[in-house]
Amino acid sequence: MLIYIVRIRLEIEVKTVRFFLTFFWTLLLINMTSYVVNSMTGGHYDFASASILSVVATLVIFLIAKVIPIETAVEPEHH
């Protein structure tokens, strides 16, 4: 029983960390890209709009991950 509870707790923590790290890297990369593109085009950098775009991109990434089926590896048969 205790092992089952620990396993469920670990799965929840892994999902939380996966979401946080995906959001962190998306936030970082989109803000960096927004800054570079705006400086190259002569525009102004807006942290808020880049951050909103990163939230949307994070949700799209997780939506795509849910839609793509998970394929399990097939063990080769030994004769």
Biopython code that builds the backbone (N, CA, C, O; Angstrom):
import numpy as np
from Bio.PDB.StructureBuilder import StructureBuilder

atoms = [
    (1, "MET", "N", (0.825, -1.191, 0.000)),
    (1, "MET", "CA", (0.000, 0.000, 0.000)),
    (1, "MET", "C", (0.867, 1.251, 0.000)),
    (1, "MET", "O", (0.603, 2.194, -0.747)),
    (2, "LEU", "N", (1.880, 1.263, 0.817)),
    (2, "LEU", "CA", (2.766, 2.416, 0.903)),
    (2, "LEU", "C", (3.532, 2.622, -0.401)),
    (2, "LEU", "O", (3.730, 3.756, -0.838)),
    (3, "ILE", "N", (3.956, 1.532, -1.014)),
    (3, "ILE", "CA", (4.674, 1.632, -2.286)),
    (3, "ILE", "C", (3.764, 2.210, -3.359)),
    (3, "ILE", "O", (4.215, 2.996, -4.191)),
    (4, "TYR", "N", (2.498, 1.836, -3.354)),
    (4, "TYR", "CA", (1.535, 2.359, -4.319)),
    (4, "TYR", "C", (1.354, 3.870, -4.135)),
    (4, "TYR", "O", (1.303, 4.609, -5.118)),
    (5, "ILE", "N", (1.258, 4.327, -2.899)),
    (5, "ILE", "CA", (1.094, 5.753, -2.607)),
    (5, "ILE", "C", (2.334, 6.526, -3.042)),
    (5, "ILE", "O", (2.220, 7.603, -3.627)),
    (6, "VAL", "N", (3.509, 5.986, -2.761)),
    (6, "VAL", "CA", (4.755, 6.644, -3.157)),
    (6, "VAL", "C", (4.862, 6.704, -4.676)),
    (6, "VAL", "O", (5.315, 7.706, -5.229)),
    (7, "ARG", "N", (4.448, 5.642, -5.345)),
    (7, "ARG", "CA", (4.506, 5.620, -6.809)),
    (7, "ARG", "C", (3.591, 6.675, -7.424)),
    (7, "ARG", "O", (3.983, 7.360, -8.368)),
    (8, "ILE", "N", (2.378, 6.811, -6.896)),
    (8, "ILE", "CA", (1.439, 7.820, -7.395)),
    (8, "ILE", "C", (1.986, 9.217, -7.126)),
    (8, "ILE", "O", (1.905, 10.094, -7.986)),
    (9, "ARG", "N", (2.539, 9.424, -5.942)),
    (9, "ARG", "CA", (3.114, 10.729, -5.590)),
    (9, "ARG", "C", (4.265, 11.071, -6.532)),
    (9, "ARG", "O", (4.388, 12.216, -6.967)),
    (10, "LEU", "N", (5.099, 10.100, -6.846)),
    (10, "LEU", "CA", (6.227, 10.315, -7.744)),
    (10, "LEU", "C", (5.751, 10.659, -9.154)),
    (10, "LEU", "O", (6.327, 11.531, -9.805)),
    (11, "GLU", "N", (4.704, 9.983, -9.632)),
    (11, "GLU", "CA", (4.158, 10.287, -10.955)),
    (11, "GLU", "C", (3.622, 11.713, -11.019)),
    (11, "GLU", "O", (3.799, 12.392, -12.030)),
    (12, "ILE", "N", (2.976, 12.170, -9.965)),
    (12, "ILE", "CA", (2.454, 13.540, -9.917)),
    (12, "ILE", "C", (3.607, 14.541, -9.939)),
    (12, "ILE", "O", (3.541, 15.552, -10.639)),
    (13, "GLU", "N", (4.665, 14.262, -9.172)),
    (13, "GLU", "CA", (5.808, 15.170, -9.137)),
    (13, "GLU", "C", (6.522, 15.221, -10.479)),
    (13, "GLU", "O", (6.975, 16.287, -10.893)),
    (14, "VAL", "N", (6.630, 14.093, -11.163)),
    (14, "VAL", "CA", (7.281, 14.061, -12.464)),
    (14, "VAL", "C", (6.486, 14.891, -13.469)),
    (14, "VAL", "O", (7.074, 15.633, -14.257)),
    (15, "LYS", "N", (5.166, 14.776, -13.453)),
    (15, "LYS", "CA", (4.334, 15.565, -14.357)),
    (15, "LYS", "C", (4.442, 17.054, -14.053)),
    (15, "LYS", "O", (4.456, 17.875, -14.970)),
    (16, "THR", "N", (4.518, 17.407, -12.771)),
    (16, "THR", "CA", (4.647, 18.806, -12.383)),
    (16, "THR", "C", (5.982, 19.371, -12.844)),
    (16, "THR", "O", (6.036, 20.474, -13.387)),
    (17, "VAL", "N", (7.047, 18.630, -12.633)),
    (17, "VAL", "CA", (8.371, 19.085, -13.049)),
    (17, "VAL", "C", (8.452, 19.169, -14.568)),
    (17, "VAL", "O", (9.055, 20.102, -15.099)),
    (18, "ARG", "N", (7.858, 18.213, -15.274)),
    (18, "ARG", "CA", (7.855, 18.227, -16.732)),
    (18, "ARG", "C", (7.144, 19.473, -17.248)),
    (18, "ARG", "O", (7.627, 20.126, -18.173)),
    (19, "PHE", "N", (5.991, 19.807, -16.650)),
    (19, "PHE", "CA", (5.270, 21.007, -17.066)),
    (19, "PHE", "C", (6.082, 22.263, -16.769)),
    (19, "PHE", "O", (6.183, 23.149, -17.618)),
    (20, "PHE", "N", (6.662, 22.350, -15.571)),
    (20, "PHE", "CA", (7.426, 23.535, -15.192)),
    (20, "PHE", "C", (8.638, 23.726, -16.095)),
    (20, "PHE", "O", (8.895, 24.841, -16.549)),
    (21, "LEU", "N", (9.382, 22.666, -16.361)),
    (21, "LEU", "CA", (10.572, 22.801, -17.201)),
    (21, "LEU", "C", (10.205, 23.143, -18.646)),
    (21, "LEU", "O", (10.900, 23.929, -19.289)),
    (22, "THR", "N", (9.131, 22.568, -19.155)),
    (22, "THR", "CA", (8.685, 22.920, -20.507)),
    (22, "THR", "C", (8.297, 24.389, -20.567)),
    (22, "THR", "O", (8.664, 25.091, -21.509)),
    (23, "PHE", "N", (7.559, 24.855, -19.572)),
    (23, "PHE", "CA", (7.175, 26.268, -19.539)),
    (23, "PHE", "C", (8.400, 27.166, -19.391)),
    (23, "PHE", "O", (8.488, 28.196, -20.059)),
    (24, "PHE", "N", (9.339, 26.799, -18.537)),
    (24, "PHE", "CA", (10.540, 27.605, -18.322)),
    (24, "PHE", "C", (11.331, 27.773, -19.616)),
    (24, "PHE", "O", (11.694, 28.893, -19.977)),
    (25, "TRP", "N", (11.601, 26.676, -20.315)),
    (25, "TRP", "CA", (12.390, 26.758, -21.543)),
    (25, "TRP", "C", (11.622, 27.460, -22.658)),
    (25, "TRP", "O", (12.218, 28.192, -23.450)),
    (26, "THR", "N", (10.316, 27.250, -22.730)),
    (26, "THR", "CA", (9.515, 27.953, -23.732)),
    (26, "THR", "C", (9.521, 29.443, -23.455)),
    (26, "THR", "O", (9.670, 30.244, -24.379)),
    (27, "LEU", "N", (9.361, 29.825, -22.206)),
    (27, "LEU", "CA", (9.402, 31.237, -21.821)),
    (27, "LEU", "C", (10.750, 31.849, -22.174)),
    (27, "LEU", "O", (10.812, 32.939, -22.742)),
    (28, "LEU", "N", (11.810, 31.161, -21.844)),
    (28, "LEU", "CA", (13.153, 31.668, -22.106)),
    (28, "LEU", "C", (13.416, 31.800, -23.609)),
    (28, "LEU", "O", (13.880, 32.844, -24.066)),
    (29, "LEU", "N", (13.126, 30.765, -24.365)),
    (29, "LEU", "CA", (13.440, 30.782, -25.795)),
    (29, "LEU", "C", (12.567, 31.762, -26.585)),
    (29, "LEU", "O", (13.060, 32.435, -27.490)),
    (30, "ILE", "N", (11.290, 31.847, -26.253)),
    (30, "ILE", "CA", (10.425, 32.773, -26.985)),
    (30, "ILE", "C", (10.751, 34.221, -26.637)),
    (30, "ILE", "O", (10.727, 35.080, -27.518)),
    (31, "ASN", "N", (11.055, 34.512, -25.374)),
    (31, "ASN", "CA", (11.454, 35.875, -25.022)),
    (31, "ASN", "C", (12.771, 36.249, -25.683)),
    (31, "ASN", "O", (12.938, 37.376, -26.148)),
    (32, "MET", "N", (13.700, 35.317, -25.726)),
    (32, "MET", "CA", (14.981, 35.580, -26.379)),
    (32, "MET", "C", (14.773, 35.814, -27.880)),
    (32, "MET", "O", (15.345, 36.743, -28.449)),
    (33, "THR", "N", (13.961, 34.977, -28.511)),
    (33, "THR", "CA", (13.688, 35.141, -29.940)),
    (33, "THR", "C", (12.959, 36.453, -30.211)),
    (33, "THR", "O", (13.265, 37.143, -31.184)),
    (34, "SER", "N", (12.012, 36.793, -29.370)),
    (34, "SER", "CA", (11.283, 38.050, -29.531)),
    (34, "SER", "C", (12.215, 39.247, -29.406)),
    (34, "SER", "O", (12.101, 40.204, -30.171)),
    (35, "TYR", "N", (13.123, 39.201, -28.459)),
    (35, "TYR", "CA", (14.077, 40.299, -28.285)),
    (35, "TYR", "C", (14.980, 40.446, -29.514)),
    (35, "TYR", "O", (15.193, 41.556, -30.002)),
    (36, "VAL", "N", (15.499, 39.342, -30.001)),
    (36, "VAL", "CA", (16.409, 39.388, -31.142)),
    (36, "VAL", "C", (15.681, 39.859, -32.400)),
    (36, "VAL", "O", (16.188, 40.717, -33.123)),
    (37, "VAL", "N", (14.508, 39.310, -32.664)),
    (37, "VAL", "CA", (13.774, 39.689, -33.871)),
    (37, "VAL", "C", (13.362, 41.157, -33.805)),
    (37, "VAL", "O", (13.474, 41.868, -34.803)),
    (38, "ASN", "N", (12.893, 41.621, -32.657)),
    (38, "ASN", "CA", (12.495, 43.024, -32.538)),
    (38, "ASN", "C", (13.683, 43.963, -32.650)),
    (38, "ASN", "O", (13.546, 45.055, -33.202)),
    (39, "SER", "N", (14.835, 43.573, -32.148)),
    (39, "SER", "CA", (16.001, 44.445, -32.286)),
    (39, "SER", "C", (16.520, 44.464, -33.721)),
    (39, "SER", "O", (17.072, 45.468, -34.170)),
    (40, "MET", "N", (16.345, 43.365, -34.434)),
    (40, "MET", "CA", (16.782, 43.329, -35.834)),
    (40, "MET", "C", (15.845, 44.126, -36.738)),
    (40, "MET", "O", (16.290, 44.710, -37.726)),
    (41, "THR", "N", (14.559, 44.156, -36.410)),
    (41, "THR", "CA", (13.597, 44.870, -37.246)),
    (41, "THR", "C", (13.388, 46.308, -36.799)),
    (41, "THR", "O", (12.663, 47.054, -37.458)),
    (42, "GLY", "N", (14.004, 46.712, -35.702)),
    (42, "GLY", "CA", (13.861, 48.078, -35.217)),
    (42, "GLY", "C", (12.640, 48.290, -34.352)),
    (42, "GLY", "O", (12.303, 49.434, -34.045)),
    (43, "GLY", "N", (11.975, 47.241, -33.954)),
    (43, "GLY", "CA", (10.793, 47.351, -33.095)),
    (43, "GLY", "C", (11.195, 47.430, -31.635)),
    (43, "GLY", "O", (12.382, 47.478, -31.309)),
    (44, "HIS", "N", (10.216, 47.443, -30.769)),
    (44, "HIS", "CA", (10.497, 47.466, -29.333)),
    (44, "HIS", "C", (10.133, 46.108, -28.724)),
    (44, "HIS", "O", (9.193, 45.446, -29.162)),
    (45, "TYR", "N", (10.888, 45.717, -27.720)),
    (45, "TYR", "CA", (10.691, 44.434, -27.049)),
    (45, "TYR", "C", (9.593, 44.574, -26.008)),
    (45, "TYR", "O", (9.624, 45.493, -25.190)),
    (46, "ASP", "N", (8.619, 43.662, -26.035)),
    (46, "ASP", "CA", (7.525, 43.674, -25.071)),
    (46, "ASP", "C", (7.503, 42.332, -24.338)),
    (46, "ASP", "O", (7.155, 41.298, -24.908)),
    (47, "PHE", "N", (7.879, 42.377, -23.072)),
    (47, "PHE", "CA", (7.956, 41.154, -22.269)),
    (47, "PHE", "C", (6.588, 40.500, -22.114)),
    (47, "PHE", "O", (6.480, 39.275, -22.154)),
    (48, "ALA", "N", (5.561, 41.292, -21.941)),
    (48, "ALA", "CA", (4.220, 40.747, -21.694)),
    (48, "ALA", "C", (3.705, 39.950, -22.887)),
    (48, "ALA", "O", (3.201, 38.839, -22.720)),
    (49, "SER", "N", (3.827, 40.506, -24.084)),
    (49, "SER", "CA", (3.311, 39.784, -25.251)),
    (49, "SER", "C", (4.135, 38.529, -25.539)),
    (49, "SER", "O", (3.584, 37.509, -25.952)),
    (50, "ALA", "N", (5.442, 38.597, -25.325)),
    (50, "ALA", "CA", (6.271, 37.405, -25.518)),
    (50, "ALA", "C", (5.943, 36.339, -24.480)),
    (50, "ALA", "O", (5.976, 35.148, -24.789)),
    (51, "SER", "N", (5.630, 36.746, -23.264)),
    (51, "SER", "CA", (5.284, 35.790, -22.209)),
    (51, "SER", "C", (3.926, 35.143, -22.478)),
    (51, "SER", "O", (3.752, 33.949, -22.236)),
    (52, "ILE", "N", (2.975, 35.913, -22.970)),
    (52, "ILE", "CA", (1.667, 35.354, -23.324)),
    (52, "ILE", "C", (1.827, 34.345, -24.461)),
    (52, "ILE", "O", (1.206, 33.282, -24.451)),
    (53, "LEU", "N", (2.658, 34.685, -25.429)),
    (53, "LEU", "CA", (2.929, 33.762, -26.529)),
    (53, "LEU", "C", (3.579, 32.477, -26.017)),
    (53, "LEU", "O", (3.292, 31.395, -26.530)),
    (54, "SER", "N", (4.447, 32.583, -25.018)),
    (54, "SER", "CA", (5.094, 31.381, -24.478)),
    (54, "SER", "C", (4.108, 30.502, -23.717)),
    (54, "SER", "O", (4.245, 29.279, -23.731)),
    (55, "VAL", "N", (3.121, 31.092, -23.057)),
    (55, "VAL", "CA", (2.089, 30.291, -22.386)),
    (55, "VAL", "C", (1.270, 29.526, -23.423)),
    (55, "VAL", "O", (0.982, 28.342, -23.249)),
    (56, "VAL", "N", (0.901, 30.210, -24.498)),
    (56, "VAL", "CA", (0.147, 29.560, -25.566)),
    (56, "VAL", "C", (0.982, 28.447, -26.204)),
    (56, "VAL", "O", (0.467, 27.363, -26.477)),
    (57, "ALA", "N", (2.265, 28.713, -26.439)),
    (57, "ALA", "CA", (3.136, 27.703, -27.045)),
    (57, "ALA", "C", (3.291, 26.490, -26.123)),
    (57, "ALA", "O", (3.330, 25.355, -26.599)),
    (58, "THR", "N", (3.378, 26.720, -24.819)),
    (58, "THR", "CA", (3.474, 25.606, -23.870)),
    (58, "THR", "C", (2.218, 24.743, -23.928)),
    (58, "THR", "O", (2.308, 23.515, -23.923)),
    (59, "LEU", "N", (1.056, 25.375, -23.983)),
    (59, "LEU", "CA", (-0.186, 24.611, -24.067)),
    (59, "LEU", "C", (-0.269, 23.827, -25.375)),
    (59, "LEU", "O", (-0.745, 22.692, -25.387)),
    (60, "VAL", "N", (0.190, 24.423, -26.471)),
    (60, "VAL", "CA", (0.194, 23.719, -27.756)),
    (60, "VAL", "C", (1.147, 22.529, -27.700)),
    (60, "VAL", "O", (0.834, 21.462, -28.227)),
    (61, "ILE", "N", (2.297, 22.699, -27.072)),
    (61, "ILE", "CA", (3.261, 21.595, -26.943)),
    (61, "ILE", "C", (2.635, 20.433, -26.180)),
    (61, "ILE", "O", (2.771, 19.282, -26.595)),
    (62, "PHE", "N", (1.950, 20.716, -25.072)),
    (62, "PHE", "CA", (1.330, 19.639, -24.305)),
    (62, "PHE", "C", (0.141, 19.030, -25.039)),
    (62, "PHE", "O", (-0.119, 17.835, -24.904)),
    (63, "LEU", "N", (-0.576, 19.827, -25.808)),
    (63, "LEU", "CA", (-1.676, 19.291, -26.601)),
    (63, "LEU", "C", (-1.157, 18.345, -27.676)),
    (63, "LEU", "O", (-1.733, 17.279, -27.897)),
    (64, "ILE", "N", (-0.083, 18.723, -28.338)),
    (64, "ILE", "CA", (0.522, 17.853, -29.349)),
    (64, "ILE", "C", (1.036, 16.568, -28.709)),
    (64, "ILE", "O", (0.908, 15.489, -29.288)),
    (65, "ALA", "N", (1.619, 16.682, -27.513)),
    (65, "ALA", "CA", (2.124, 15.491, -26.822)),
    (65, "ALA", "C", (0.998, 14.535, -26.443)),
    (65, "ALA", "O", (1.201, 13.321, -26.427)),
    (66, "LYS", "N", (-0.182, 15.064, -26.138)),
    (66, "LYS", "CA", (-1.327, 14.202, -25.812)),
    (66, "LYS", "C", (-1.900, 13.525, -27.052)),
    (66, "LYS", "O", (-2.393, 12.399, -26.978)),
    (67, "VAL", "N", (-1.835, 14.209, -28.190)),
    (67, "VAL", "CA", (-2.430, 13.678, -29.413)),
    (67, "VAL", "C", (-1.569, 12.583, -30.033)),
    (67, "VAL", "O", (-2.095, 11.601, -30.556)),
    (68, "ILE", "N", (-0.263, 12.746, -29.978)),
    (68, "ILE", "CA", (0.640, 11.767, -30.576)),
    (68, "ILE", "C", (0.593, 10.470, -29.764)),
    (68, "ILE", "O", (0.789, 10.502, -28.549)),
    (69, "PRO", "N", (0.340, 9.345, -30.406)),
    (69, "PRO", "CA", (0.274, 8.083, -29.662)),
    (69, "PRO", "C", (1.666, 7.643, -29.191)),
    (69, "PRO", "O", (2.675, 7.901, -29.848)),
    (70, "ILE", "N", (1.686, 6.986, -28.060)),
    (70, "ILE", "CA", (2.937, 6.462, -27.515)),
    (70, "ILE", "C", (3.127, 5.052, -28.043)),
    (70, "ILE", "O", (2.287, 4.177, -27.833)),
    (71, "GLU", "N", (4.239, 4.843, -28.730)),
    (71, "GLU", "CA", (4.543, 3.520, -29.266)),
    (71, "GLU", "C", (5.528, 2.824, -28.329)),
    (71, "GLU", "O", (6.544, 3.398, -27.937)),
    (72, "THR", "N", (5.212, 1.598, -27.985)),
    (72, "THR", "CA", (6.113, 0.842, -27.128)),
    (72, "THR", "C", (7.101, 0.080, -27.991)),
    (72, "THR", "O", (6.791, -0.318, -29.114)),
    (73, "ALA", "N", (8.279, -0.114, -27.458)),
    (73, "ALA", "CA", (9.322, -0.836, -28.185)),
    (73, "ALA", "C", (8.948, -2.328, -28.205)),
    (73, "ALA", "O", (8.508, -2.893, -27.205)),
    (74, "VAL", "N", (9.137, -2.927, -29.356)),
    (74, "VAL", "CA", (8.841, -4.355, -29.522)),
    (74, "VAL", "C", (10.138, -5.137, -29.385)),
    (74, "VAL", "O", (11.131, -4.852, -30.054)),
    (75, "GLU", "N", (10.107, -6.117, -28.514)),
    (75, "GLU", "CA", (11.280, -6.951, -28.303)),
    (75, "GLU", "C", (11.479, -7.871, -29.507)),
    (75, "GLU", "O", (10.520, -8.492, -29.968)),
    (76, "PRO", "N", (12.702, -7.969, -30.023)),
    (76, "PRO", "CA", (12.935, -8.885, -31.142)),
    (76, "PRO", "C", (12.841, -10.339, -30.661)),
    (76, "PRO", "O", (13.222, -10.660, -29.535)),
    (77, "GLU", "N", (12.339, -11.191, -31.518)),
    (77, "GLU", "CA", (12.194, -12.603, -31.163)),
    (77, "GLU", "C", (13.525, -13.303, -31.378)),
    (77, "GLU", "O", (14.180, -13.131, -32.407)),
    (78, "HIS", "N", (13.910, -14.095, -30.386)),
    (78, "HIS", "CA", (15.144, -14.879, -30.498)),
    (78, "HIS", "C", (14.777, -16.334, -30.796)),
    (78, "HIS", "O", (13.926, -16.924, -30.131)),
    (79, "HIS", "N", (15.424, -16.887, -31.790)),
    (79, "HIS", "CA", (15.142, -18.278, -32.169)),
    (79, "HIS", "C", (16.230, -19.194, -31.689)),
    (79, "HIS", "O", (16.164, -20.402, -31.915)),
]
sb = StructureBuilder()
sb.init_structure("model")
sb.init_model(0)
sb.init_chain("A")
sb.init_seg("    ")
for serial, (resi, resn, name, xyz) in enumerate(atoms, 1):
    if name == "N":
        sb.init_residue(resn, " ", resi, " ")
    sb.init_atom(name, np.array(xyz, "f"), 0.0, 1.0, " ", f" {name:<3s}", serial, name[0])
structure = sb.get_structure()
